[in-house]
Amino acid sequence: MAEEELYDMLVPPGVPRRMIYDVVEKYDVEVVRRSQKMSFANMDGDARELIAFRGKREVVEEVQKYLFEQLKEFIAE
């Protein structure tokens, strides 16, 4: 039996911890660390350790929609 492919959604820097906890409680994803090369401003080529949500594609797509909605509400407050 082949393993199901998992997908990552990088968490934008600055996302409040409570939102990350909410996602983990509501969705079947795990939080993983990913090294990511940055290519903007004075970070061109620098690698930063970021976190990501890892899960099945359809779940990660739901997480993305949910997280962006939560961020819009947070910014509007």
C-alpha positions in Angstrom: 0.0 0.0 0.0 1.5 3.3 -1.1 1.8 6.1 1.4 -0.4 9.1 0.8 1.4 12.2 -0.2 1.5 15.0 2.4 1.7 18.7 1.7 3.1 21.6 3.7 1.7 25.1 4.1 4.3 27.5 5.4 3.1 29.6 8.3 3.7 33.3 7.6 6.1 34.9 10.2 4.2 36.8 12.8 1.1 34.6 13.0 -0.1 34.6 16.6 0.6 31.4 18.5 -3.1 31.0 19.5 -4.0 30.8 15.8 -1.4 28.0 15.3 -2.8 26.2 18.3 -6.4 26.6 17.0 -5.4 25.1 13.6 -3.7 22.0 15.3 -6.8 21.5 17.4 -9.3 21.8 14.6 -7.5 20.1 11.7 -5.6 16.8 11.2 -2.2 18.4 10.6 1.1 18.5 12.3 3.5 21.4 12.8 6.9 20.8 11.3 10.0 22.8 10.8 11.2 23.7 7.3 14.4 25.5 6.3 13.5 28.0 3.6 15.8 30.3 1.6 14.6 33.9 1.7 14.8 36.0 -1.4 13.8 39.6 -0.5 15.3 42.7 0.9 18.6 42.1 2.7 17.9 38.4 3.2 18.7 37.3 -0.4 19.9 33.7 -0.1 19.7 33.5 3.7 18.0 30.4 5.0 15.5 30.7 7.8 13.9 28.0 9.9 10.1 28.4 9.5 7.2 26.3 10.6 4.6 24.7 8.4 1.4 22.7 8.7 1.7 19.2 7.2 -1.2 17.1 6.1 -3.3 15.8 3.3 -3.8 18.2 0.4 -7.5 18.9 1.0 -6.9 19.4 4.7 -4.0 21.8 4.1 -6.2 23.8 1.6 -8.9 24.1 4.3 -6.3 25.2 6.8 -5.0 27.9 4.4 -8.5 29.3 4.0 -9.2 29.2 7.7 -5.9 30.8 8.7 -6.2 33.6 6.2 -9.7 34.4 7.4 -8.5 34.5 11.0 -5.6 36.7 10.0 -8.0 39.2 8.3 -10.1 39.4 11.4 -7.0 39.8 13.6 -5.7 42.7 11.4 -9.1 44.4 11.4 -9.3 44.4 15.3 
